Each structure stands twice: as structure tokens, then as C-alpha cells.
Amino acid sequence: MTDLITELWSALSGAGLPEVMLYLPDGSACRCHWDDTALVGDLRVALLADQERKIVRIMPISECKGIGIAPPKGVDPMGYRPMVQSKLAECFGPGAIESRDQG
């Protein structure tokens, strides 16, 4: 079974949203593109540029605490949420994603 973040990111990448913000276990966050991931056995890892330490971190995506999608420059995140929700519905089916605003 794949973990939720990997499953979400894989589907979003296929739907045209391959770049995300990963929220790491240490409380930091790092932007990463799906193309900057790799499979190590059955485990998908993100290859993260750590500018401060001047290294590439290899982070199992399953250990990440969350995932975020940045709106295009100049677009309000509040207004971008319906687009992200529609992409999720496109990936997982309209009944798979339920909004609290509906109903």
C-alpha cells in the first residue's frame, strides 16, 4: 500500500501539478518537483536541495507530514483552492473528494 502523500502527489503530477511543497518531519518545508523523486526498492524518496548544508537530502515521502500546492504568482491561495479540488476530483473521482462547503 502506498502512503497518502505519495498517492496524492503522483495523481496531482499526472493532472499537471507536479511541483509541491513538502512539509518535513523537522518542521521545515521544501519545494520539490515529481521529477526529483526516485524509487528505492518500493519506497519513493524526494531528492531535496538543502542550500544551508550544501547537500541533497534523500527524504522518504512517507515520512513527510504534509503536502502543499503553491498557486501561480499573483493568484490568491483562497481562490486557488477550487482549482486544486477539481484536480483532486479529476484524479480520484468526483465522489472521492468532499468539500465542507457543499451540502
Chimera marker file (.cmm) of the C-alpha trace (Angstrom):
<marker_set name="trace">
<marker id="1" x="0.000" y="0.000" z="0.000" r="1" g="1" b="0" radius="0.5"/>
<marker id="2" x="1.336" y="3.429" z="-0.877" r="1" g="1" b="0" radius="0.5"/>
<marker id="3" x="1.213" y="6.253" z="1.594" r="1" g="1" b="0" radius="0.5"/>
<marker id="4" x="-1.314" y="9.067" z="1.165" r="1" g="1" b="0" radius="0.5"/>
<marker id="5" x="1.161" y="11.839" z="0.338" r="1" g="1" b="0" radius="0.5"/>
<marker id="6" x="2.857" y="9.776" z="-2.375" r="1" g="1" b="0" radius="0.5"/>
<marker id="7" x="-0.522" y="8.785" z="-3.816" r="1" g="1" b="0" radius="0.5"/>
<marker id="8" x="-1.772" y="12.389" z="-3.824" r="1" g="1" b="0" radius="0.5"/>
<marker id="9" x="1.432" y="13.746" z="-5.333" r="1" g="1" b="0" radius="0.5"/>
<marker id="10" x="1.578" y="11.076" z="-8.029" r="1" g="1" b="0" radius="0.5"/>
<marker id="11" x="-2.005" y="11.816" z="-9.069" r="1" g="1" b="0" radius="0.5"/>
<marker id="12" x="-1.502" y="15.584" z="-8.962" r="1" g="1" b="0" radius="0.5"/>
<marker id="13" x="1.615" y="15.240" z="-11.074" r="1" g="1" b="0" radius="0.5"/>
<marker id="14" x="-0.359" y="13.310" z="-13.664" r="1" g="1" b="0" radius="0.5"/>
<marker id="15" x="-3.023" y="16.041" z="-13.568" r="1" g="1" b="0" radius="0.5"/>
<marker id="16" x="-0.488" y="18.789" z="-14.283" r="1" g="1" b="0" radius="0.5"/>
<marker id="17" x="0.556" y="19.848" z="-10.763" r="1" g="1" b="0" radius="0.5"/>
<marker id="18" x="3.953" y="18.146" z="-10.356" r="1" g="1" b="0" radius="0.5"/>
<marker id="19" x="5.605" y="20.733" z="-8.087" r="1" g="1" b="0" radius="0.5"/>
<marker id="20" x="4.610" y="20.739" z="-4.429" r="1" g="1" b="0" radius="0.5"/>
<marker id="21" x="5.785" y="21.898" z="-1.052" r="1" g="1" b="0" radius="0.5"/>
<marker id="22" x="6.679" y="19.000" z="1.235" r="1" g="1" b="0" radius="0.5"/>
<marker id="23" x="6.350" y="19.537" z="4.972" r="1" g="1" b="0" radius="0.5"/>
<marker id="24" x="9.179" y="17.635" z="6.611" r="1" g="1" b="0" radius="0.5"/>
<marker id="25" x="9.307" y="15.880" z="9.998" r="1" g="1" b="0" radius="0.5"/>
<marker id="26" x="11.707" y="18.507" z="11.403" r="1" g="1" b="0" radius="0.5"/>
<marker id="27" x="9.115" y="21.256" z="10.871" r="1" g="1" b="0" radius="0.5"/>
<marker id="28" x="10.762" y="22.706" z="7.779" r="1" g="1" b="0" radius="0.5"/>
<marker id="29" x="9.349" y="22.676" z="4.264" r="1" g="1" b="0" radius="0.5"/>
<marker id="30" x="10.919" y="22.214" z="0.867" r="1" g="1" b="0" radius="0.5"/>
<marker id="31" x="9.650" y="22.696" z="-2.674" r="1" g="1" b="0" radius="0.5"/>
<marker id="32" x="10.075" y="19.630" z="-4.890" r="1" g="1" b="0" radius="0.5"/>
<marker id="33" x="9.071" y="18.504" z="-8.400" r="1" g="1" b="0" radius="0.5"/>
<marker id="34" x="7.828" y="14.953" z="-9.027" r="1" g="1" b="0" radius="0.5"/>
<marker id="35" x="10.729" y="14.510" z="-11.474" r="1" g="1" b="0" radius="0.5"/>
<marker id="36" x="13.063" y="14.986" z="-8.476" r="1" g="1" b="0" radius="0.5"/>
<marker id="37" x="11.855" y="11.790" z="-6.822" r="1" g="1" b="0" radius="0.5"/>
<marker id="38" x="13.138" y="8.250" z="-7.174" r="1" g="1" b="0" radius="0.5"/>
<marker id="39" x="12.104" y="4.749" z="-6.239" r="1" g="1" b="0" radius="0.5"/>
<marker id="40" x="14.453" y="2.987" z="-3.859" r="1" g="1" b="0" radius="0.5"/>
<marker id="41" x="13.060" y="-0.532" z="-3.841" r="1" g="1" b="0" radius="0.5"/>
<marker id="42" x="9.369" y="0.013" z="-3.125" r="1" g="1" b="0" radius="0.5"/>
<marker id="43" x="9.963" y="3.313" z="-1.339" r="1" g="1" b="0" radius="0.5"/>
<marker id="44" x="9.573" y="6.658" z="-3.151" r="1" g="1" b="0" radius="0.5"/>
<marker id="45" x="12.005" y="9.304" z="-1.959" r="1" g="1" b="0" radius="0.5"/>
<marker id="46" x="12.282" y="13.012" z="-2.698" r="1" g="1" b="0" radius="0.5"/>
<marker id="47" x="15.681" y="14.465" z="-3.588" r="1" g="1" b="0" radius="0.5"/>
<marker id="48" x="15.713" y="17.806" z="-1.787" r="1" g="1" b="0" radius="0.5"/>
<marker id="49" x="18.287" y="20.544" z="-2.248" r="1" g="1" b="0" radius="0.5"/>
<marker id="50" x="19.437" y="21.709" z="1.178" r="1" g="1" b="0" radius="0.5"/>
<marker id="51" x="21.125" y="25.048" z="0.458" r="1" g="1" b="0" radius="0.5"/>
<marker id="52" x="22.084" y="25.662" z="4.073" r="1" g="1" b="0" radius="0.5"/>
<marker id="53" x="24.009" y="22.406" z="4.430" r="1" g="1" b="0" radius="0.5"/>
<marker id="54" x="25.013" y="22.283" z="0.742" r="1" g="1" b="0" radius="0.5"/>
<marker id="55" x="23.724" y="18.734" z="0.333" r="1" g="1" b="0" radius="0.5"/>
<marker id="56" x="20.958" y="16.813" z="-1.392" r="1" g="1" b="0" radius="0.5"/>
<marker id="57" x="18.654" y="15.297" z="1.214" r="1" g="1" b="0" radius="0.5"/>
<marker id="58" x="17.038" y="11.957" z="0.431" r="1" g="1" b="0" radius="0.5"/>
<marker id="59" x="13.688" y="12.061" z="2.213" r="1" g="1" b="0" radius="0.5"/>
<marker id="60" x="11.185" y="9.193" z="2.160" r="1" g="1" b="0" radius="0.5"/>
<marker id="61" x="7.935" y="10.816" z="1.078" r="1" g="1" b="0" radius="0.5"/>
<marker id="62" x="6.062" y="8.577" z="3.515" r="1" g="1" b="0" radius="0.5"/>
<marker id="63" x="7.832" y="10.403" z="6.379" r="1" g="1" b="0" radius="0.5"/>
<marker id="64" x="6.641" y="13.836" z="5.238" r="1" g="1" b="0" radius="0.5"/>
<marker id="65" x="3.961" y="15.411" z="7.412" r="1" g="1" b="0" radius="0.5"/>
<marker id="66" x="2.048" y="17.167" z="4.644" r="1" g="1" b="0" radius="0.5"/>
<marker id="67" x="1.951" y="18.411" z="1.084" r="1" g="1" b="0" radius="0.5"/>
<marker id="68" x="1.058" y="21.821" z="-0.328" r="1" g="1" b="0" radius="0.5"/>
<marker id="69" x="0.434" y="23.283" z="-3.750" r="1" g="1" b="0" radius="0.5"/>
<marker id="70" x="1.530" y="26.825" z="-4.431" r="1" g="1" b="0" radius="0.5"/>
<marker id="71" x="-0.783" y="28.910" z="-6.591" r="1" g="1" b="0" radius="0.5"/>
<marker id="72" x="0.681" y="30.696" z="-9.604" r="1" g="1" b="0" radius="0.5"/>
<marker id="73" x="2.230" y="34.099" z="-8.861" r="1" g="1" b="0" radius="0.5"/>
<marker id="74" x="-0.395" y="36.757" z="-8.345" r="1" g="1" b="0" radius="0.5"/>
<marker id="75" x="-3.186" y="34.249" z="-7.569" r="1" g="1" b="0" radius="0.5"/>
<marker id="76" x="-4.782" y="34.314" z="-4.118" r="1" g="1" b="0" radius="0.5"/>
<marker id="77" x="-4.493" y="30.888" z="-2.413" r="1" g="1" b="0" radius="0.5"/>
<marker id="78" x="-8.125" y="31.138" z="-1.268" r="1" g="1" b="0" radius="0.5"/>
<marker id="79" x="-9.231" y="31.489" z="-4.870" r="1" g="1" b="0" radius="0.5"/>
<marker id="80" x="-6.919" y="28.682" z="-5.998" r="1" g="1" b="0" radius="0.5"/>
<marker id="81" x="-8.443" y="26.061" z="-3.711" r="1" g="1" b="0" radius="0.5"/>
<marker id="82" x="-11.353" y="25.215" z="-6.076" r="1" g="1" b="0" radius="0.5"/>
<marker id="83" x="-8.867" y="24.509" z="-8.862" r="1" g="1" b="0" radius="0.5"/>
<marker id="84" x="-6.874" y="22.161" z="-6.624" r="1" g="1" b="0" radius="0.5"/>
<marker id="85" x="-10.093" y="20.490" z="-5.519" r="1" g="1" b="0" radius="0.5"/>
<marker id="86" x="-11.165" y="19.985" z="-9.129" r="1" g="1" b="0" radius="0.5"/>
<marker id="87" x="-7.771" y="18.421" z="-9.939" r="1" g="1" b="0" radius="0.5"/>
<marker id="88" x="-8.193" y="16.052" z="-6.989" r="1" g="1" b="0" radius="0.5"/>
<marker id="89" x="-11.703" y="15.155" z="-8.164" r="1" g="1" b="0" radius="0.5"/>
<marker id="90" x="-10.313" y="14.597" z="-11.668" r="1" g="1" b="0" radius="0.5"/>
<marker id="91" x="-7.693" y="12.230" z="-10.231" r="1" g="1" b="0" radius="0.5"/>
<marker id="92" x="-9.785" y="10.348" z="-7.696" r="1" g="1" b="0" radius="0.5"/>
<marker id="93" x="-13.342" y="10.758" z="-8.995" r="1" g="1" b="0" radius="0.5"/>
<marker id="94" x="-15.962" y="13.363" z="-8.113" r="1" g="1" b="0" radius="0.5"/>
<marker id="95" x="-17.295" y="11.384" z="-5.134" r="1" g="1" b="0" radius="0.5"/>
<marker id="96" x="-13.828" y="10.832" z="-3.641" r="1" g="1" b="0" radius="0.5"/>
<marker id="97" x="-13.312" y="14.469" z="-2.627" r="1" g="1" b="0" radius="0.5"/>
<marker id="98" x="-15.966" y="16.046" z="-0.457" r="1" g="1" b="0" radius="0.5"/>
<marker id="99" x="-15.973" y="19.742" z="0.362" r="1" g="1" b="0" radius="0.5"/>
<marker id="100" x="-17.351" y="21.096" z="3.620" r="1" g="1" b="0" radius="0.5"/>
<marker id="101" x="-18.802" y="23.982" z="1.607" r="1" g="1" b="0" radius="0.5"/>
<marker id="102" x="-21.066" y="21.580" z="-0.301" r="1" g="1" b="0" radius="0.5"/>
<marker id="103" x="-24.209" y="20.030" z="1.027" r="1" g="1" b="0" radius="0.5"/>
<link id1="1" id2="2" r="1" g="1" b="0" radius="0.2"/>
<link id1="2" id2="3" r="1" g="1" b="0" radius="0.2"/>
<link id1="3" id2="4" r="1" g="1" b="0" radius="0.2"/>
<link id1="4" id2="5" r="1" g="1" b="0" radius="0.2"/>
<link id1="5" id2="6" r="1" g="1" b="0" radius="0.2"/>
<link id1="6" id2="7" r="1" g="1" b="0" radius="0.2"/>
<link id1="7" id2="8" r="1" g="1" b="0" radius="0.2"/>
<link id1="8" id2="9" r="1" g="1" b="0" radius="0.2"/>
<link id1="9" id2="10" r="1" g="1" b="0" radius="0.2"/>
<link id1="10" id2="11" r="1" g="1" b="0" radius="0.2"/>
<link id1="11" id2="12" r="1" g="1" b="0" radius="0.2"/>
<link id1="12" id2="13" r="1" g="1" b="0" radius="0.2"/>
<link id1="13" id2="14" r="1" g="1" b="0" radius="0.2"/>
<link id1="14" id2="15" r="1" g="1" b="0" radius="0.2"/>
<link id1="15" id2="16" r="1" g="1" b="0" radius="0.2"/>
<link id1="16" id2="17" r="1" g="1" b="0" radius="0.2"/>
<link id1="17" id2="18" r="1" g="1" b="0" radius="0.2"/>
<link id1="18" id2="19" r="1" g="1" b="0" radius="0.2"/>
<link id1="19" id2="20" r="1" g="1" b="0" radius="0.2"/>
<link id1="20" id2="21" r="1" g="1" b="0" radius="0.2"/>
<link id1="21" id2="22" r="1" g="1" b="0" radius="0.2"/>
<link id1="22" id2="23" r="1" g="1" b="0" radius="0.2"/>
<link id1="23" id2="24" r="1" g="1" b="0" radius="0.2"/>
<link id1="24" id2="25" r="1" g="1" b="0" radius="0.2"/>
<link id1="25" id2="26" r="1" g="1" b="0" radius="0.2"/>
<link id1="26" id2="27" r="1" g="1" b="0" radius="0.2"/>
<link id1="27" id2="28" r="1" g="1" b="0" radius="0.2"/>
<link id1="28" id2="29" r="1" g="1" b="0" radius="0.2"/>
<link id1="29" id2="30" r="1" g="1" b="0" radius="0.2"/>
<link id1="30" id2="31" r="1" g="1" b="0" radius="0.2"/>
<link id1="31" id2="32" r="1" g="1" b="0" radius="0.2"/>
<link id1="32" id2="33" r="1" g="1" b="0" radius="0.2"/>
<link id1="33" id2="34" r="1" g="1" b="0" radius="0.2"/>
<link id1="34" id2="35" r="1" g="1" b="0" radius="0.2"/>
<link id1="35" id2="36" r="1" g="1" b="0" radius="0.2"/>
<link id1="36" id2="37" r="1" g="1" b="0" radius="0.2"/>
<link id1="37" id2="38" r="1" g="1" b="0" radius="0.2"/>
<link id1="38" id2="39" r="1" g="1" b="0" radius="0.2"/>
<link id1="39" id2="40" r="1" g="1" b="0" radius="0.2"/>
<link id1="40" id2="41" r="1" g="1" b="0" radius="0.2"/>
<link id1="41" id2="42" r="1" g="1" b="0" radius="0.2"/>
<link id1="42" id2="43" r="1" g="1" b="0" radius="0.2"/>
<link id1="43" id2="44" r="1" g="1" b="0" radius="0.2"/>
<link id1="44" id2="45" r="1" g="1" b="0" radius="0.2"/>
<link id1="45" id2="46" r="1" g="1" b="0" radius="0.2"/>
<link id1="46" id2="47" r="1" g="1" b="0" radius="0.2"/>
<link id1="47" id2="48" r="1" g="1" b="0" radius="0.2"/>
<link id1="48" id2="49" r="1" g="1" b="0" radius="0.2"/>
<link id1="49" id2="50" r="1" g="1" b="0" radius="0.2"/>
<link id1="50" id2="51" r="1" g="1" b="0" radius="0.2"/>
<link id1="51" id2="52" r="1" g="1" b="0" radius="0.2"/>
<link id1="52" id2="53" r="1" g="1" b="0" radius="0.2"/>
<link id1="53" id2="54" r="1" g="1" b="0" radius="0.2"/>
<link id1="54" id2="55" r="1" g="1" b="0" radius="0.2"/>
<link id1="55" id2="56" r="1" g="1" b="0" radius="0.2"/>
<link id1="56" id2="57" r="1" g="1" b="0" radius="0.2"/>
<link id1="57" id2="58" r="1" g="1" b="0" radius="0.2"/>
<link id1="58" id2="59" r="1" g="1" b="0" radius="0.2"/>
<link id1="59" id2="60" r="1" g="1" b="0" radius="0.2"/>
<link id1="60" id2="61" r="1" g="1" b="0" radius="0.2"/>
<link id1="61" id2="62" r="1" g="1" b="0" radius="0.2"/>
<link id1="62" id2="63" r="1" g="1" b="0" radius="0.2"/>
<link id1="63" id2="64" r="1" g="1" b="0" radius="0.2"/>
<link id1="64" id2="65" r="1" g="1" b="0" radius="0.2"/>
<link id1="65" id2="66" r="1" g="1" b="0" radius="0.2"/>
<link id1="66" id2="67" r="1" g="1" b="0" radius="0.2"/>
<link id1="67" id2="68" r="1" g="1" b="0" radius="0.2"/>
<link id1="68" id2="69" r="1" g="1" b="0" radius="0.2"/>
<link id1="69" id2="70" r="1" g="1" b="0" radius="0.2"/>
<link id1="70" id2="71" r="1" g="1" b="0" radius="0.2"/>
<link id1="71" id2="72" r="1" g="1" b="0" radius="0.2"/>
<link id1="72" id2="73" r="1" g="1" b="0" radius="0.2"/>
<link id1="73" id2="74" r="1" g="1" b="0" radius="0.2"/>
<link id1="74" id2="75" r="1" g="1" b="0" radius="0.2"/>
<link id1="75" id2="76" r="1" g="1" b="0" radius="0.2"/>
<link id1="76" id2="77" r="1" g="1" b="0" radius="0.2"/>
<link id1="77" id2="78" r="1" g="1" b="0" radius="0.2"/>
<link id1="78" id2="79" r="1" g="1" b="0" radius="0.2"/>
<link id1="79" id2="80" r="1" g="1" b="0" radius="0.2"/>
<link id1="80" id2="81" r="1" g="1" b="0" radius="0.2"/>
<link id1="81" id2="82" r="1" g="1" b="0" radius="0.2"/>
<link id1="82" id2="83" r="1" g="1" b="0" radius="0.2"/>
<link id1="83" id2="84" r="1" g="1" b="0" radius="0.2"/>
<link id1="84" id2="85" r="1" g="1" b="0" radius="0.2"/>
<link id1="85" id2="86" r="1" g="1" b="0" radius="0.2"/>
<link id1="86" id2="87" r="1" g="1" b="0" radius="0.2"/>
<link id1="87" id2="88" r="1" g="1" b="0" radius="0.2"/>
<link id1="88" id2="89" r="1" g="1" b="0" radius="0.2"/>
<link id1="89" id2="90" r="1" g="1" b="0" radius="0.2"/>
<link id1="90" id2="91" r="1" g="1" b="0" radius="0.2"/>
<link id1="91" id2="92" r="1" g="1" b="0" radius="0.2"/>
<link id1="92" id2="93" r="1" g="1" b="0" radius="0.2"/>
<link id1="93" id2="94" r="1" g="1" b="0" radius="0.2"/>
<link id1="94" id2="95" r="1" g="1" b="0" radius="0.2"/>
<link id1="95" id2="96" r="1" g="1" b="0" radius="0.2"/>
<link id1="96" id2="97" r="1" g="1" b="0" radius="0.2"/>
<link id1="97" id2="98" r="1" g="1" b="0" radius="0.2"/>
<link id1="98" id2="99" r="1" g="1" b="0" radius="0.2"/>
<link id1="99" id2="100" r="1" g="1" b="0" radius="0.2"/>
<link id1="100" id2="101" r="1" g="1" b="0" radius="0.2"/>
<link id1="101" id2="102" r="1" g="1" b="0" radius="0.2"/>
<link id1="102" id2="103" r="1" g="1" b="0" radius="0.2"/>
</marker_set>
